[in-house]
Amino acid sequence: MKHSPLVITAGEPAGVGAELCVQLAAMGHDLVVIGDKFLLQQRAAQLGIALVMEDWSANSIAKPNTLRVIHIPLAVPSQAGVLDKANSHYVLAILERAIQGCQSGEFAGMVTAPLHKGIINDAGIPFTGHTEFLAQQTNTHRDVMMLVGGGMRVALATTHLPLKDVAAAITSPLLEEVLRILDHDLRVRFGFTSPRILVAGLNPHAGEGGYLGREELDVMIPLLDKLRAEGMNVSQPLPADTLFTPHKLSQCDCILSMYHDQGLPVLKHASFGAGVNVTLGLPIIRTSVDHGTALDLAGTGKADCGSLLAAIELATQMITHERSHRA
């Protein structure tokens, strides 16, 4: 039986997304890309890569040196490395087309090249990131960001939130929703029968018995005890400064960090350029690169496509696990 393919969004046109897609296609990878086909042709020419751009259809088949494209035109021509807020609606339009294709079954999942949040906001569009936009577009109440790389899976209880607001956001309802999504998706989309989740405390030394903060005692421990009693394989709050040691990592399938910069610096130190950003809790499968638009590298051919390739490979694995789970 023929399965639906993945689809890749080309991201910010001034960044490296388009050329990463071109590089992978030239390496023989079968890709379906949403973006401006003339931009893709331009980047291919800049890199000295000969590729045929073919309009995507469900009946099309992979061919050597061919990139299958869903053409969405730029608002204005794009120059590598030079942001233009006039193209912000284009960036969101390619995301919307990918989401629609995933929801209809046209595509099995989506992989996103990087975009630039700042230039979208400069265009007067309130935008905090891929993750939040995907949740809004799919009517998802709660999503969870997880990064995969360096032999680790690190999920976040809170994402793009100022540090001063994190403690108030760590509530029992939030943590319960996040942990249930994490446990579910690790089972269904990653193939773990009983996912082992280590939970980082919010405070230094996980609160030091209340002397360095009471969030662990008042919020986290009662909830984690409840979930453990239900059969979920979750730890007590653990000090984050010793959580990423080899011994601890060998005892878990995923770490839940309480905030963005608690867990991600460790993972990115171990895997930057080959890590993958995954959005859990969505009705669709979505992975992404672990890096930004790299405007300084755009158009030079020096951008590394390793993270995009890893994102494609992980999305493919997730699709296989989900199909197996449903069978």
C-alpha positions as CSV (number, residue, x, y, z in Angstrom):
1,M,0.0,0.0,0.0
2,K,1.3,3.4,-0.9
3,H,1.7,5.7,2.1
4,S,1.5,9.5,2.2
5,P,4.9,11.2,2.2
6,L,6.3,13.8,4.5
7,V,6.2,17.4,3.5
8,I,8.9,20.0,4.3
9,T,8.2,23.7,4.7
10,A,11.0,25.9,3.3
11,G,10.9,28.5,6.1
12,E,12.2,32.1,6.1
13,P,13.1,32.8,2.4
14,A,16.2,34.9,3.4
15,G,17.5,32.1,5.5
16,V,19.1,28.7,4.8
17,G,15.8,26.6,4.6
18,A,15.5,26.6,0.8
19,E,19.1,25.7,0.2
20,L,19.0,22.9,2.8
21,C,16.1,21.4,0.9
22,V,18.0,21.7,-2.4
23,Q,21.1,20.1,-0.9
24,L,19.2,17.1,0.4
25,A,17.4,16.7,-2.9
26,A,20.7,16.8,-4.7
27,M,22.0,14.0,-2.3
28,G,19.2,11.8,-3.6
29,H,16.6,12.3,-0.9
30,D,13.0,12.3,-2.1
31,L,11.4,15.5,-0.8
32,V,8.1,17.3,-1.2
33,V,8.7,20.9,-0.3
34,I,6.3,23.8,0.1
35,G,7.7,27.1,-0.9
36,D,8.4,29.4,-3.9
37,K,9.8,27.2,-6.6
38,F,11.6,30.1,-8.2
39,L,13.4,30.8,-4.9
40,L,14.3,27.1,-4.7
41,Q,15.6,27.3,-8.3
42,Q,17.6,30.4,-7.5
43,R,19.2,28.9,-4.4
44,A,20.1,25.7,-6.4
45,A,21.7,27.9,-9.1
46,Q,23.7,29.8,-6.4
47,L,25.0,26.5,-5.1
48,G,25.8,25.2,-8.6
49,I,23.2,22.3,-8.2
50,A,21.2,21.1,-11.2
51,L,17.7,20.2,-10.0
52,V,14.4,19.8,-11.8
53,M,11.5,21.5,-10.0
54,E,8.3,19.4,-10.5
55,D,4.9,20.4,-9.3
56,W,3.7,18.1,-6.6
57,S,0.7,15.8,-7.1
58,A,-0.4,12.7,-5.2
59,N,0.3,10.6,-8.2
60,S,3.8,12.0,-8.8
61,I,6.7,9.7,-8.2
62,A,10.3,10.4,-7.1
63,K,12.8,10.9,-9.9
64,P,16.6,11.5,-9.7
65,N,17.7,15.1,-9.4
66,T,14.1,16.2,-9.0
67,L,12.5,18.3,-6.2
68,R,8.7,18.0,-5.9
69,V,7.3,21.4,-5.0
70,I,4.0,22.9,-3.9
71,H,4.5,26.4,-5.2
72,I,3.4,29.3,-3.0
73,P,4.8,32.6,-4.4
74,L,6.8,35.1,-2.4
75,A,5.3,38.5,-2.0
76,V,8.6,40.1,-3.1
77,P,11.8,38.7,-4.4
78,S,14.1,37.4,-1.6
79,Q,17.8,38.0,-1.3
80,A,19.8,35.5,0.8
81,G,20.6,36.9,4.2
82,V,18.4,40.0,3.9
83,L,15.1,39.8,5.8
84,D,12.0,41.5,4.4
85,K,8.8,41.7,6.4
86,A,6.8,41.8,3.2
87,N,7.3,38.0,3.0
88,S,6.0,37.3,6.5
89,H,2.6,36.2,5.3
90,Y,4.3,33.9,2.8
91,V,6.1,32.1,5.6
92,L,2.8,31.6,7.5
93,A,1.0,30.5,4.2
94,I,3.4,27.7,3.6
95,L,2.9,26.5,7.2
96,E,-0.9,26.6,6.8
97,R,-0.7,24.6,3.6
98,A,1.4,21.9,5.3
99,I,-1.0,21.7,8.3
100,Q,-4.0,21.4,5.9
101,G,-2.2,18.6,4.0
102,C,-1.4,16.7,7.2
103,Q,-4.9,17.0,8.5
104,S,-6.4,15.8,5.3
105,G,-4.1,12.8,5.0
106,E,-2.3,14.1,2.0
107,F,0.9,14.1,4.0
108,A,1.9,11.8,6.9
109,G,3.7,14.5,8.8
110,M,5.5,17.8,8.4
111,V,9.1,18.9,8.9
112,T,9.8,22.6,9.2
113,A,12.9,24.6,8.1
114,P,13.6,27.6,10.4
115,L,11.7,30.8,10.3
116,H,12.5,34.2,11.8
117,K,10.0,35.2,14.6
118,G,11.3,38.8,14.8
119,I,10.5,39.7,11.2
120,I,7.0,38.2,11.4
121,N,6.4,40.4,14.4
122,D,7.8,43.4,12.6
123,A,5.1,42.8,10.0
124,G,2.5,43.4,12.7
125,I,1.6,39.7,13.1
126,P,1.6,38.5,16.7
127,F,3.8,35.4,16.6
128,T,5.8,33.5,19.2
129,G,6.9,30.5,17.3
130,H,6.2,27.4,15.2
131,T,5.0,25.4,18.2
132,E,2.4,27.9,19.3
133,F,1.2,28.6,15.7
134,L,0.8,24.8,15.0
135,A,-1.2,24.4,18.3
136,Q,-3.5,27.3,17.3
137,Q,-4.0,26.1,13.8
138,T,-4.9,22.6,14.9
139,N,-7.1,23.7,17.9
140,T,-4.7,22.0,20.3
141,H,-5.2,23.0,23.9
142,R,-1.8,21.9,25.1
143,D,1.3,21.2,23.1
144,V,4.7,20.1,24.4
145,M,8.1,21.0,23.0
146,M,10.7,18.2,23.0
147,L,14.2,18.2,21.6
148,V,16.0,15.0,20.6
149,G,19.7,14.6,20.1
150,G,23.0,13.7,21.7
151,G,21.4,10.5,23.1
152,M,18.8,12.5,24.9
153,R,15.1,13.5,24.8
154,V,14.4,16.6,26.7
155,A,10.8,18.0,27.0
156,L,9.8,21.3,28.4
157,A,7.0,22.1,30.9
158,T,7.1,25.8,29.8
159,T,8.6,27.0,26.6
160,H,9.0,30.7,25.4
161,L,8.3,32.3,28.8
162,P,10.3,35.0,30.6
163,L,12.2,33.4,33.5
164,K,10.5,35.7,36.0
165,D,7.1,34.1,35.0
166,V,8.2,30.5,35.2
167,A,7.5,29.7,38.9
168,A,3.9,30.9,38.7
169,A,3.3,28.9,35.6
170,I,4.4,25.6,37.2
171,T,1.0,24.5,38.4
172,S,-0.4,21.0,39.0
173,P,-2.9,21.2,36.1
174,L,-0.1,22.3,33.7
175,L,2.3,19.6,34.8
176,E,-0.4,16.9,34.6
177,E,-1.3,17.9,31.1
178,V,2.3,18.0,30.0
179,L,3.2,14.6,31.5
180,R,0.1,12.9,30.1
181,I,0.9,14.2,26.6
182,L,4.6,13.2,27.1
183,D,3.7,9.7,28.3
184,H,1.2,9.2,25.5
185,D,3.4,10.3,22.6
186,L,6.4,8.4,23.9
187,R,4.2,5.3,23.7
188,V,2.4,5.9,20.4
189,R,5.0,7.8,18.4
190,F,8.3,6.6,19.9
191,G,7.4,3.0,20.7
192,F,8.1,2.9,24.4
193,T,5.8,0.5,26.3
194,S,6.4,2.2,29.7
195,P,8.3,5.4,29.1
196,R,10.7,6.3,31.9
197,I,10.5,10.0,32.6
198,L,12.9,11.9,34.9
199,V,11.5,15.2,36.2
200,A,13.7,18.1,36.9
201,G,13.0,20.2,40.0
202,L,12.3,23.9,39.4
203,N,14.7,25.2,42.1
204,P,18.4,24.5,42.9
205,H,18.8,21.1,44.5
206,A,15.1,20.5,43.8
207,G,14.2,23.0,46.5
208,E,16.4,21.5,49.3
209,G,13.4,20.3,51.2
210,G,11.7,23.7,51.0
211,Y,14.7,25.9,52.0
212,L,15.3,26.9,48.3
213,G,11.7,27.1,47.2
214,R,8.5,25.2,47.9
215,E,7.2,24.4,44.4
216,E,8.6,20.9,44.6
217,L,6.8,20.2,47.9
218,D,3.6,22.0,47.3
219,V,3.0,21.4,43.6
220,M,5.3,18.8,42.0
221,I,5.6,15.9,44.5
222,P,1.8,15.5,45.2
223,L,1.1,15.4,41.4
224,L,4.0,13.0,40.6
225,D,2.9,10.7,43.5
226,K,-0.6,10.7,42.0
227,L,0.6,9.8,38.5
228,R,2.9,7.2,39.8
229,A,0.0,5.6,41.7
230,E,-1.8,5.4,38.3
231,G,1.1,3.5,36.8
232,M,3.0,6.3,35.1
233,N,6.8,5.8,35.3
234,V,7.8,9.3,36.5
235,S,10.5,10.2,39.1
236,Q,10.3,12.6,42.0
237,P,11.7,16.1,41.3
238,L,15.4,15.7,40.8
239,P,18.2,18.4,41.0
240,A,18.8,19.6,37.4
241,D,22.5,20.1,37.9
242,T,23.1,16.3,38.2
243,L,20.3,15.1,36.1
244,F,22.2,15.0,32.8
245,T,25.0,12.6,34.0
246,P,25.5,9.4,32.1
247,H,24.2,7.3,35.0
248,K,20.9,9.2,35.2
249,L,20.5,9.3,31.4
250,S,20.8,5.5,31.3
251,Q,17.8,5.3,33.6
252,C,15.4,7.3,31.5
253,D,13.7,7.6,28.1
254,C,13.1,11.4,28.5
255,I,13.8,14.2,30.9
256,L,11.1,16.8,31.6
257,S,12.7,20.3,32.3
258,M,10.7,23.0,33.9
259,Y,11.9,25.8,31.6
260,H,13.6,26.4,28.3
261,D,17.1,27.1,29.4
262,Q,17.2,24.5,32.1
263,G,17.5,21.5,29.8
264,L,18.1,22.7,26.3
265,P,21.7,24.1,26.7
266,V,22.8,20.6,27.8
267,L,21.2,18.9,24.8
268,K,22.3,21.4,22.3
269,H,25.9,21.3,23.6
270,A,25.8,17.5,22.9
271,S,24.0,17.7,19.5
272,F,23.9,21.1,17.9
273,G,23.5,20.8,14.2
274,A,22.1,17.3,14.4
275,G,19.3,17.7,16.9
276,V,15.6,17.7,16.2
277,N,12.8,19.8,17.7
278,V,9.5,17.8,18.1
279,T,6.1,19.1,18.9
280,L,4.1,16.6,21.0
281,G,0.4,16.7,21.7
282,L,-0.7,17.7,18.1
283,P,-3.0,15.6,16.0
284,I,-0.3,15.6,13.4
285,I,3.4,14.7,13.4
286,R,5.8,17.6,13.3
287,T,9.6,17.8,13.6
288,S,12.0,20.7,12.9
289,V,15.6,21.6,12.9
290,D,17.3,22.7,16.1
291,H,18.8,25.8,14.7
292,G,17.8,29.2,13.4
293,T,17.7,30.9,10.0
294,A,21.5,31.3,9.8
295,L,21.3,34.5,7.7
296,D,25.1,34.8,7.6
297,L,25.3,31.4,5.9
298,A,22.4,31.8,3.5
299,G,23.4,31.5,-0.1
300,T,27.0,30.4,0.7
301,G,26.5,26.7,0.5
302,K,28.2,26.3,3.9
303,A,25.0,25.5,5.8
304,D,24.9,22.0,7.3
305,C,21.8,20.0,6.4
306,G,22.4,17.5,9.2
307,S,19.7,18.7,11.5
308,L,17.1,18.8,8.7
309,L,18.0,15.3,7.6
310,A,17.8,14.2,11.3
311,A,14.3,15.8,11.5
312,I,13.2,14.0,8.4
313,E,14.5,10.6,9.7
314,L,12.9,11.1,13.1
315,A,9.5,12.1,11.6
316,T,9.7,8.9,9.5
317,Q,10.3,6.8,12.5
318,M,7.5,8.5,14.4
319,I,5.1,7.8,11.5
320,T,6.1,4.1,11.5
321,H,5.6,3.8,15.3
322,E,2.2,5.4,15.0
323,R,1.1,3.2,12.1
324,S,2.2,0.1,14.1
325,H,0.4,1.3,17.2
326,R,-2.9,1.8,15.3
327,A,-2.6,-1.6,13.5
